[in-house]
Amino acid sequence: MNIVVLDGYTLNPGDLSWEGMEKIGNYKVYDRTPLDDVGETISRIGNAEIVFTNKTPLPRQVFEECPQIQFVGVLATGYNVVDVQAAKEKGIPVTNIPT
């Protein structure tokens, strides 16, 4: 299982460890991903099946170009950064993971 965290700095500016994710699979944590560059977001997601975001938008284009995504976790109290309808159409659950 491949996991990507698109904007880990928001949740963890360096005082926590992401190493627990290695129990689930291979993971990559980016401190920040540009909010207005969908191409970069798609590139960073790569072949990840699990995507965590906080502020990085996941519009329909992400779900169309990354068909391997199986789960989206939003590291915040809301999930307005995710095109929930596009995710739903692909059968991808989107879940808040409040911090």
Beta strands, then each sheet from edge to edge (+ up, - down):
strand 1: 2-5
strand 2: 26-29
strand 3: 50-53
strand 4: 71-74
strand 5: 94-96
sheet 1: 2+ 1+ 3+ 4+ 5+
end
